[in-house]
Amino acid sequence: MITFGCCGVNGPEDFRFASVFRLLTLDSDEVPEACCRREPQTRDGVLLSREECLLGRDLFLNKQGCYTVILNTFETYVYLAGALAIGVLAIELFAMIFAMCLFRGIQ
């Protein structure tokens, strides 16, 4: 959640209904500390406001769910992987045609 700047699977609302989280925090925190917003461009940076975040204030909380964030991140690389696969396929096809031409030339 810290790396992608997200909170929960679908959002911070997931922790309101998570009985294990409620049991561990004794209802004192609305969300875990990993959901809090940090200073820009610092992964291990200082939290904007830890107390306000743990109380569930929207301004200091990452609102987007991790499922959506991770899906969007990998969606960009899917096209790159597909293009790379097509490129490798084309190179292998040309190599096979070249090998067949060499074979025919030897005979």
N, CA, C and O atoms as CSV, one atom per row, in Angstrom:
chain,resi,resn,atom,element,x,y,z
A,1,MET,N,N,0.820,-1.192,0.000
A,1,MET,CA,C,0.000,0.000,0.000
A,1,MET,C,C,0.863,1.255,0.000
A,1,MET,O,O,0.474,2.278,-0.563
A,2,ILE,N,N,2.029,1.179,0.627
A,2,ILE,CA,C,2.913,2.343,0.649
A,2,ILE,C,C,3.501,2.579,-0.739
A,2,ILE,O,O,3.548,3.717,-1.206
A,3,THR,N,N,3.947,1.518,-1.395
A,3,THR,CA,C,4.595,1.654,-2.699
A,3,THR,C,C,3.653,2.207,-3.751
A,3,THR,O,O,4.031,3.097,-4.513
A,4,PHE,N,N,2.431,1.694,-3.806
A,4,PHE,CA,C,1.484,2.115,-4.840
A,4,PHE,C,C,0.605,3.287,-4.401
A,4,PHE,O,O,-0.162,3.805,-5.213
A,5,GLY,N,N,0.691,3.708,-3.176
A,5,GLY,CA,C,-0.116,4.835,-2.703
A,5,GLY,C,C,-1.598,4.524,-2.732
A,5,GLY,O,O,-2.402,5.328,-3.203
A,6,CYS,N,N,-1.961,3.346,-2.221
A,6,CYS,CA,C,-3.361,2.934,-2.230
A,6,CYS,C,C,-3.751,2.445,-0.830
A,6,CYS,O,O,-2.931,2.423,0.088
A,7,CYS,N,N,-5.016,2.056,-0.694
A,7,CYS,CA,C,-5.503,1.629,0.613
A,7,CYS,C,C,-6.553,0.535,0.440
A,7,CYS,O,O,-7.590,0.766,-0.181
A,8,GLY,N,N,-6.298,-0.635,0.975
A,8,GLY,CA,C,-7.250,-1.737,0.894
A,8,GLY,C,C,-7.373,-2.285,-0.518
A,8,GLY,O,O,-6.666,-1.851,-1.428
A,9,VAL,N,N,-8.265,-3.232,-0.689
A,9,VAL,CA,C,-8.477,-3.801,-2.019
A,9,VAL,C,C,-9.317,-2.854,-2.864
A,9,VAL,O,O,-8.943,-2.520,-3.988
A,10,ASN,N,N,-10.435,-2.429,-2.331
A,10,ASN,CA,C,-11.336,-1.527,-3.066
A,10,ASN,C,C,-11.288,-0.096,-2.563
A,10,ASN,O,O,-11.811,0.803,-3.222
A,11,GLY,N,N,-10.678,0.134,-1.423
A,11,GLY,CA,C,-10.597,1.464,-0.842
A,11,GLY,C,C,-10.529,1.370,0.673
A,11,GLY,O,O,-10.549,0.274,1.233
A,12,PRO,N,N,-10.448,2.516,1.335
A,12,PRO,CA,C,-10.339,2.501,2.797
A,12,PRO,C,C,-11.569,1.939,3.502
A,12,PRO,O,O,-11.507,1.599,4.684
A,13,GLU,N,N,-12.682,1.842,2.783
A,13,GLU,CA,C,-13.902,1.292,3.384
A,13,GLU,C,C,-13.737,-0.177,3.766
A,13,GLU,O,O,-14.463,-0.681,4.623
A,14,ASP,N,N,-12.787,-0.863,3.138
A,14,ASP,CA,C,-12.567,-2.279,3.428
A,14,ASP,C,C,-12.232,-2.503,4.894
A,14,ASP,O,O,-12.576,-3.545,5.453
A,15,PHE,N,N,-11.571,-1.548,5.522
A,15,PHE,CA,C,-11.147,-1.728,6.901
A,15,PHE,C,C,-12.273,-1.481,7.897
A,15,PHE,O,O,-12.163,-1.872,9.059
A,16,ARG,N,N,-13.335,-0.847,7.468
A,16,ARG,CA,C,-14.477,-0.646,8.371
A,16,ARG,C,C,-15.198,-1.957,8.660
A,16,ARG,O,O,-15.807,-2.128,9.716
A,17,PHE,N,N,-15.118,-2.882,7.701
A,17,PHE,CA,C,-15.824,-4.156,7.855
A,17,PHE,C,C,-14.876,-5.312,8.136
A,17,PHE,O,O,-15.316,-6.460,8.206
A,18,ALA,N,N,-13.581,-5.036,8.299
A,18,ALA,CA,C,-12.597,-6.098,8.561
A,18,ALA,C,C,-12.559,-6.373,10.060
A,18,ALA,O,O,-12.015,-5.580,10.829
A,19,SER,N,N,-13.132,-7.486,10.467
A,19,SER,CA,C,-13.234,-7.781,11.895
A,19,SER,C,C,-11.865,-8.018,12.536
A,19,SER,O,O,-11.663,-7.662,13.697
A,20,VAL,N,N,-10.921,-8.613,11.798
A,20,VAL,CA,C,-9.588,-8.864,12.358
A,20,VAL,C,C,-8.869,-7.541,12.594
A,20,VAL,O,O,-8.214,-7.370,13.622
A,21,PHE,N,N,-8.984,-6.609,11.659
A,21,PHE,CA,C,-8.356,-5.294,11.837
A,21,PHE,C,C,-8.971,-4.582,13.032
A,21,PHE,O,O,-8.254,-3.981,13.832
A,22,ARG,N,N,-10.282,-4.643,13.160
A,22,ARG,CA,C,-10.974,-4.013,14.299
A,22,ARG,C,C,-10.518,-4.636,15.620
A,22,ARG,O,O,-10.349,-3.931,16.615
A,23,LEU,N,N,-10.323,-5.936,15.627
A,23,LEU,CA,C,-9.904,-6.638,16.842
A,23,LEU,C,C,-8.479,-6.244,17.230
A,23,LEU,O,O,-8.188,-6.055,18.411
A,24,LEU,N,N,-7.594,-6.119,16.247
A,24,LEU,CA,C,-6.198,-5.784,16.532
A,24,LEU,C,C,-6.003,-4.331,16.947
A,24,LEU,O,O,-5.114,-4.035,17.745
A,25,THR,N,N,-6.807,-3.432,16.426
A,25,THR,CA,C,-6.627,-2.009,16.742
A,25,THR,C,C,-7.558,-1.541,17.844
A,25,THR,O,O,-7.471,-0.389,18.271
A,26,LEU,N,N,-8.437,-2.394,18.308
A,26,LEU,CA,C,-9.384,-2.056,19.380
A,26,LEU,C,C,-10.220,-0.831,19.039
A,26,LEU,O,O,-10.489,0.003,19.904
A,27,ASP,N,N,-10.628,-0.723,17.782
A,27,ASP,CA,C,-11.493,0.360,17.288
A,27,ASP,C,C,-10.903,1.755,17.455
A,27,ASP,O,O,-11.635,2.741,17.374
A,28,SER,N,N,-9.594,1.861,17.688
A,28,SER,CA,C,-9.006,3.195,17.849
A,28,SER,C,C,-8.666,3.823,16.498
A,28,SER,O,O,-8.731,5.044,16.356
A,29,ASP,N,N,-8.304,3.007,15.505
A,29,ASP,CA,C,-7.926,3.523,14.196
A,29,ASP,C,C,-8.945,3.097,13.152
A,29,ASP,O,O,-9.461,1.980,13.175
A,30,GLU,N,N,-9.218,4.020,12.234
A,30,GLU,CA,C,-10.132,3.704,11.136
A,30,GLU,C,C,-9.431,2.902,10.045
A,30,GLU,O,O,-10.019,2.003,9.444
A,31,VAL,N,N,-8.165,3.242,9.799
A,31,VAL,CA,C,-7.375,2.600,8.741
A,31,VAL,C,C,-5.965,2.337,9.265
A,31,VAL,O,O,-5.552,2.960,10.243
A,32,PRO,N,N,-5.208,1.413,8.626
A,32,PRO,CA,C,-3.807,1.229,9.032
A,32,PRO,C,C,-2.934,2.398,8.578
A,32,PRO,O,O,-3.316,3.170,7.698
A,33,GLU,N,N,-1.775,2.512,9.182
A,33,GLU,CA,C,-0.867,3.620,8.868
A,33,GLU,C,C,-0.387,3.587,7.422
A,33,GLU,O,O,-0.044,4.629,6.863
A,34,ALA,N,N,-0.356,2.406,6.809
A,34,ALA,CA,C,0.087,2.291,5.417
A,34,ALA,C,C,-0.849,3.018,4.463
A,34,ALA,O,O,-0.451,3.324,3.339
A,35,CYS,N,N,-2.063,3.299,4.868
A,35,CYS,CA,C,-3.022,4.013,4.014
A,35,CYS,C,C,-2.822,5.526,4.036
A,35,CYS,O,O,-3.429,6.236,3.235
A,36,CYS,N,N,-1.996,6.023,4.923
A,36,CYS,CA,C,-1.824,7.465,5.057
A,36,CYS,C,C,-0.986,8.023,3.915
A,36,CYS,O,O,-0.070,7.368,3.417
A,37,ARG,N,N,-1.317,9.239,3.513
A,37,ARG,CA,C,-0.547,9.912,2.464
A,37,ARG,C,C,0.790,10.363,3.021
A,37,ARG,O,O,0.904,10.750,4.183
A,38,ARG,N,N,1.794,10.304,2.168
A,38,ARG,CA,C,3.155,10.688,2.550
A,38,ARG,C,C,3.585,11.901,1.741
A,38,ARG,O,O,2.932,12.297,0.776
A,39,GLU,N,N,4.692,12.472,2.158
A,39,GLU,CA,C,5.262,13.599,1.410
A,39,GLU,C,C,5.504,13.167,-0.030
A,39,GLU,O,O,5.895,12.022,-0.255
A,40,PRO,N,N,5.288,14.028,-1.005
A,40,PRO,CA,C,5.487,13.652,-2.408
A,40,PRO,C,C,6.914,13.204,-2.694
A,40,PRO,O,O,7.880,13.746,-2.157
A,41,GLN,N,N,7.014,12.205,-3.550
A,41,GLN,CA,C,8.266,11.671,-4.062
A,41,GLN,C,C,9.171,11.073,-2.993
A,41,GLN,O,O,10.387,11.025,-3.177
A,42,THR,N,N,8.608,10.621,-1.891
A,42,THR,CA,C,9.400,9.910,-0.897
A,42,THR,C,C,8.617,8.691,-0.465
A,42,THR,O,O,7.508,8.810,0.054
A,43,ARG,N,N,9.191,7.517,-0.679
A,43,ARG,CA,C,8.497,6.285,-0.339
A,43,ARG,C,C,8.432,6.101,1.167
A,43,ARG,O,O,7.386,5.757,1.717
A,44,ASP,N,N,9.550,6.330,1.823
A,44,ASP,CA,C,9.591,6.189,3.276
A,44,ASP,C,C,9.473,7.542,3.957
A,44,ASP,O,O,9.917,7.724,5.090
A,45,GLY,N,N,8.871,8.481,3.253
A,45,GLY,CA,C,8.811,9.852,3.729
A,45,GLY,C,C,7.901,10.043,4.918
A,45,GLY,O,O,7.255,9.119,5.412
A,46,VAL,N,N,7.882,11.259,5.342
A,46,VAL,CA,C,7.106,11.659,6.504
A,46,VAL,C,C,5.624,11.669,6.138
A,46,VAL,O,O,5.246,12.106,5.051
A,47,LEU,N,N,4.802,11.190,7.043
A,47,LEU,CA,C,3.354,11.236,6.833
A,47,LEU,C,C,2.883,12.680,6.909
A,47,LEU,O,O,3.427,13.483,7.668
A,48,LEU,N,N,1.873,12.999,6.122
A,48,LEU,CA,C,1.340,14.365,6.154
A,48,LEU,C,C,0.763,14.679,7.531
A,48,LEU,O,O,1.094,15.702,8.131
A,49,SER,N,N,-0.097,13.798,8.026
A,49,SER,CA,C,-0.640,13.953,9.373
A,49,SER,C,C,-1.124,12.588,9.839
A,49,SER,O,O,-2.196,12.131,9.442
A,50,ARG,N,N,-0.338,11.947,10.672
A,50,ARG,CA,C,-0.636,10.585,11.121
A,50,ARG,C,C,-1.956,10.529,11.889
A,50,ARG,O,O,-2.785,9.656,11.635
A,51,GLU,N,N,-2.150,11.445,12.812
A,51,GLU,CA,C,-3.354,11.412,13.657
A,51,GLU,C,C,-4.623,11.605,12.836
A,51,GLU,O,O,-5.605,10.882,13.006
A,52,GLU,N,N,-4.586,12.596,11.941
A,52,GLU,CA,C,-5.759,12.866,11.101
A,52,GLU,C,C,-6.045,11.694,10.172
A,52,GLU,O,O,-7.202,11.354,9.927
A,53,CYS,N,N,-5.002,11.090,9.666
A,53,CYS,CA,C,-5.166,9.953,8.760
A,53,CYS,C,C,-5.785,8.769,9.479
A,53,CYS,O,O,-6.746,8.178,8.988
A,54,LEU,N,N,-5.246,8.418,10.635
A,54,LEU,CA,C,-5.752,7.253,11.367
A,54,LEU,C,C,-7.190,7.447,11.833
A,54,LEU,O,O,-7.897,6.475,12.098
A,55,LEU,N,N,-7.620,8.691,11.933
A,55,LEU,CA,C,-9.025,8.959,12.256
A,55,LEU,C,C,-9.924,8.849,11.031
A,55,LEU,O,O,-11.148,8.897,11.151
A,56,GLY,N,N,-9.324,8.701,9.854
A,56,GLY,CA,C,-10.089,8.502,8.630
A,56,GLY,C,C,-10.422,9.767,7.876
A,56,GLY,O,O,-11.348,9.760,7.065
A,57,ARG,N,N,-9.712,10.847,8.106
A,57,ARG,CA,C,-9.959,12.098,7.384
A,57,ARG,C,C,-9.532,11.931,5.923
A,57,ARG,O,O,-8.422,11.476,5.644
A,58,ASP,N,N,-10.411,12.297,5.004
A,58,ASP,CA,C,-10.180,12.069,3.577
A,58,ASP,C,C,-8.973,12.809,3.023
A,58,ASP,O,O,-8.313,12.300,2.117
A,59,LEU,N,N,-8.670,13.969,3.529
A,59,LEU,CA,C,-7.580,14.782,3.002
A,59,LEU,C,C,-6.219,14.109,3.193
A,59,LEU,O,O,-5.315,14.321,2.386
A,60,PHE,N,N,-6.061,13.316,4.229
A,60,PHE,CA,C,-4.772,12.715,4.559
A,60,PHE,C,C,-4.733,11.226,4.266
A,60,PHE,O,O,-3.844,10.523,4.747
A,61,LEU,N,N,-5.677,10.742,3.490
A,61,LEU,CA,C,-5.854,9.308,3.276
A,61,LEU,C,C,-5.805,8.974,1.791
A,61,LEU,O,O,-6.366,9.704,0.973
A,62,ASN,N,N,-5.135,7.872,1.433
A,62,ASN,CA,C,-5.186,7.383,0.055
A,62,ASN,C,C,-6.550,6.742,-0.159
A,62,ASN,O,O,-6.906,5.791,0.537
A,63,LYS,N,N,-7.313,7.255,-1.115
A,63,LYS,CA,C,-8.691,6.808,-1.300
A,63,LYS,C,C,-8.839,5.685,-2.315
A,63,LYS,O,O,-9.835,4.963,-2.300
A,64,GLN,N,N,-7.856,5.532,-3.196
A,64,GLN,CA,C,-7.982,4.552,-4.260
A,64,GLN,C,C,-7.617,3.158,-3.758
A,64,GLN,O,O,-6.692,2.998,-2.962
A,65,GLY,N,N,-8.353,2.153,-4.231
A,65,GLY,CA,C,-8.081,0.770,-3.857
A,65,GLY,C,C,-6.864,0.218,-4.589
A,65,GLY,O,O,-6.563,0.632,-5.708
A,66,CYS,N,N,-6.171,-0.716,-3.953
A,66,CYS,CA,C,-4.941,-1.267,-4.539
A,66,CYS,C,C,-5.229,-2.109,-5.781
A,66,CYS,O,O,-4.388,-2.176,-6.678
A,67,TYR,N,N,-6.386,-2.748,-5.856
A,67,TYR,CA,C,-6.710,-3.561,-7.030
A,67,TYR,C,C,-6.702,-2.699,-8.286
A,67,TYR,O,O,-6.109,-3.077,-9.297
A,68,THR,N,N,-7.345,-1.565,-8.227
A,68,THR,CA,C,-7.420,-0.659,-9.374
A,68,THR,C,C,-6.052,-0.090,-9.727
A,68,THR,O,O,-5.690,-0.016,-10.902
A,69,VAL,N,N,-5.296,0.309,-8.717
A,69,VAL,CA,C,-3.993,0.917,-8.951
A,69,VAL,C,C,-3.036,-0.082,-9.598
A,69,VAL,O,O,-2.353,0.250,-10.568
A,70,ILE,N,N,-2.983,-1.305,-9.063
A,70,ILE,CA,C,-2.077,-2.324,-9.604
A,70,ILE,C,C,-2.518,-2.735,-11.001
A,70,ILE,O,O,-1.677,-2.936,-11.878
A,71,LEU,N,N,-3.818,-2.863,-11.220
A,71,LEU,CA,C,-4.329,-3.210,-12.542
A,71,LEU,C,C,-3.936,-2.152,-13.565
A,71,LEU,O,O,-3.500,-2.491,-14.666
A,72,ASN,N,N,-4.081,-0.887,-13.222
A,72,ASN,CA,C,-3.704,0.196,-14.136
A,72,ASN,C,C,-2.205,0.224,-14.390
A,72,ASN,O,O,-1.769,0.529,-15.500
A,73,THR,N,N,-1.415,-0.094,-13.369
A,73,THR,CA,C,0.042,-0.101,-13.533
A,73,THR,C,C,0.474,-1.187,-14.502
A,73,THR,O,O,1.280,-0.938,-15.398
A,74,PHE,N,N,-0.062,-2.398,-14.328
A,74,PHE,CA,C,0.336,-3.500,-15.196
A,74,PHE,C,C,-0.294,-3.417,-16.578
A,74,PHE,O,O,0.226,-4.002,-17.528
A,75,GLU,N,N,-1.400,-2.703,-16.705
A,75,GLU,CA,C,-2.048,-2.558,-18.008
A,75,GLU,C,C,-1.129,-1.844,-18.993
A,75,GLU,O,O,-1.152,-2.144,-20.187
A,76,THR,N,N,-0.334,-0.918,-18.516
A,76,THR,CA,C,0.599,-0.209,-19.380
A,76,THR,C,C,1.664,-1.146,-19.911
A,76,THR,O,O,2.087,-1.023,-21.060
A,77,TYR,N,N,2.099,-2.079,-19.082
A,77,TYR,CA,C,3.175,-2.978,-19.483
A,77,TYR,C,C,2.686,-4.162,-20.299
A,77,TYR,O,O,3.501,-4.851,-20.913
A,78,VAL,N,N,1.400,-4.421,-20.329
A,78,VAL,CA,C,0.868,-5.520,-21.128
A,78,VAL,C,C,1.103,-5.252,-22.607
A,78,VAL,O,O,1.477,-6.159,-23.351
A,79,TYR,N,N,0.891,-4.030,-23.031
A,79,TYR,CA,C,1.110,-3.681,-24.437
A,79,TYR,C,C,2.586,-3.785,-24.790
A,79,TYR,O,O,2.926,-4.236,-25.883
A,80,LEU,N,N,3.456,-3.382,-23.900
A,80,LEU,CA,C,4.889,-3.494,-24.128
A,80,LEU,C,C,5.305,-4.961,-24.250
A,80,LEU,O,O,6.090,-5.311,-25.132
A,81,ALA,N,N,4.785,-5.814,-23.373
A,81,ALA,CA,C,5.105,-7.244,-23.430
A,81,ALA,C,C,4.571,-7.869,-24.717
A,81,ALA,O,O,5.238,-8.714,-25.314
A,82,GLY,N,N,3.381,-7.466,-25.151
A,82,GLY,CA,C,2.814,-7.973,-26.396
A,82,GLY,C,C,3.645,-7.564,-27.601
A,82,GLY,O,O,3.899,-8.374,-28.493
A,83,ALA,N,N,4.066,-6.313,-27.625
A,83,ALA,CA,C,4.906,-5.831,-28.738
A,83,ALA,C,C,6.240,-6.555,-28.753
A,83,ALA,O,O,6.747,-6.896,-29.822
A,84,LEU,N,N,6.808,-6.791,-27.592
A,84,LEU,CA,C,8.071,-7.522,-27.500
A,84,LEU,C,C,7.905,-8.958,-27.990
A,84,LEU,O,O,8.780,-9.477,-28.684
A,85,ALA,N,N,6.801,-9.602,-27.641
A,85,ALA,CA,C,6.545,-10.977,-28.084
A,85,ALA,C,C,6.383,-11.033,-29.602
A,85,ALA,O,O,6.891,-11.953,-30.243
A,86,ILE,N,N,5.689,-10.068,-30.177
A,86,ILE,CA,C,5.513,-10.034,-31.631
A,86,ILE,C,C,6.856,-9.800,-32.315
A,86,ILE,O,O,7.124,-10.393,-33.360
A,87,GLY,N,N,7.701,-8.949,-31.745
A,87,GLY,CA,C,9.034,-8.708,-32.301
A,87,GLY,C,C,9.893,-9.961,-32.292
A,87,GLY,O,O,10.565,-10.261,-33.278
A,88,VAL,N,N,9.877,-10.695,-31.182
A,88,VAL,CA,C,10.651,-11.938,-31.092
A,88,VAL,C,C,10.115,-12.964,-32.084
A,88,VAL,O,O,10.890,-13.679,-32.718
A,89,LEU,N,N,8.797,-13.040,-32.220
A,89,LEU,CA,C,8.174,-13.961,-33.169
A,89,LEU,C,C,8.612,-13.641,-34.603
A,89,LEU,O,O,8.915,-14.550,-35.375
A,90,ALA,N,N,8.647,-12.361,-34.957
A,90,ALA,CA,C,9.066,-11.958,-36.312
A,90,ALA,C,C,10.532,-12.317,-36.559
A,90,ALA,O,O,10.878,-12.792,-37.640
A,91,ILE,N,N,11.385,-12.096,-35.575
A,91,ILE,CA,C,12.806,-12.438,-35.728
A,91,ILE,C,C,12.978,-13.943,-35.913
A,91,ILE,O,O,13.760,-14.377,-36.759
A,92,GLU,N,N,12.258,-14.739,-35.132
A,92,GLU,CA,C,12.345,-16.191,-35.261
A,92,GLU,C,C,11.830,-16.668,-36.622
A,92,GLU,O,O,12.382,-17.601,-37.204
A,93,LEU,N,N,10.781,-16.031,-37.122
A,93,LEU,CA,C,10.234,-16.395,-38.429
A,93,LEU,C,C,11.257,-16.108,-39.536
A,93,LEU,O,O,11.469,-16.946,-40.412
A,94,PHE,N,N,11.890,-14.931,-39.500
A,94,PHE,CA,C,12.915,-14.603,-40.493
A,94,PHE,C,C,14.118,-15.537,-40.374
A,94,PHE,O,O,14.700,-15.913,-41.392
A,95,ALA,N,N,14.498,-15.913,-39.171
A,95,ALA,CA,C,15.611,-16.848,-38.980
A,95,ALA,C,C,15.276,-18.211,-39.562
A,95,ALA,O,O,16.140,-18.860,-40.153
A,96,MET,N,N,14.039,-18.654,-39.405
A,96,MET,CA,C,13.622,-19.945,-39.951
A,96,MET,C,C,13.623,-19.905,-41.486
A,96,MET,O,O,14.061,-20.858,-42.131
A,97,ILE,N,N,13.140,-18.817,-42.059
A,97,ILE,CA,C,13.141,-18.686,-43.517
A,97,ILE,C,C,14.582,-18.650,-44.037
A,97,ILE,O,O,14.884,-19.271,-45.056
A,98,PHE,N,N,15.466,-17.935,-43.351
A,98,PHE,CA,C,16.867,-17.874,-43.742
A,98,PHE,C,C,17.514,-19.251,-43.664
A,98,PHE,O,O,18.284,-19.624,-44.549
A,99,ALA,N,N,17.209,-20.011,-42.611
A,99,ALA,CA,C,17.761,-21.365,-42.470
A,99,ALA,C,C,17.266,-22.270,-43.593
A,99,ALA,O,O,18.025,-23.100,-44.092
A,100,MET,N,N,16.000,-22.124,-44.000
A,100,MET,CA,C,15.458,-22.941,-45.104
A,100,MET,C,C,16.144,-22.580,-46.420
A,100,MET,O,O,16.440,-23.458,-47.231
A,101,CYS,N,N,16.398,-21.288,-46.632
A,101,CYS,CA,C,17.094,-20.864,-47.854
A,101,CYS,C,C,18.518,-21.415,-47.892
A,101,CYS,O,O,18.986,-21.853,-48.942
A,102,LEU,N,N,19.201,-21.395,-46.760
A,102,LEU,CA,C,20.556,-21.949,-46.694
A,102,LEU,C,C,20.527,-23.467,-46.968
A,102,LEU,O,O,21.383,-23.995,-47.678
A,103,PHE,N,N,19.556,-24.134,-46.407
A,103,PHE,CA,C,19.429,-25.581,-46.606
A,103,PHE,C,C,19.207,-25.897,-48.092
A,103,PHE,O,O,19.811,-26.819,-48.639
A,104,ARG,N,N,18.334,-25.116,-48.728
A,104,ARG,CA,C,18.064,-25.342,-50.157
A,104,ARG,C,C,19.310,-25.012,-50.993
A,104,ARG,O,O,19.554,-25.651,-52.016
A,105,GLY,N,N,20.094,-24.019,-50.561
A,105,GLY,CA,C,21.285,-23.644,-51.303
A,105,GLY,C,C,22.381,-24.694,-51.230
A,105,GLY,O,O,23.170,-24.832,-52.164
A,106,ILE,N,N,22.436,-25.434,-50.133
A,106,ILE,CA,C,23.452,-26.466,-49.964
A,106,ILE,C,C,23.156,-27.650,-50.887
A,106,ILE,O,O,24.082,-28.251,-51.432
A,107,GLN,N,N,21.904,-27.984,-51.065
A,107,GLN,CA,C,21.537,-29.125,-51.908
A,107,GLN,C,C,21.676,-28.789,-53.325
A,107,GLN,O,O,21.412,-29.627,-54.187
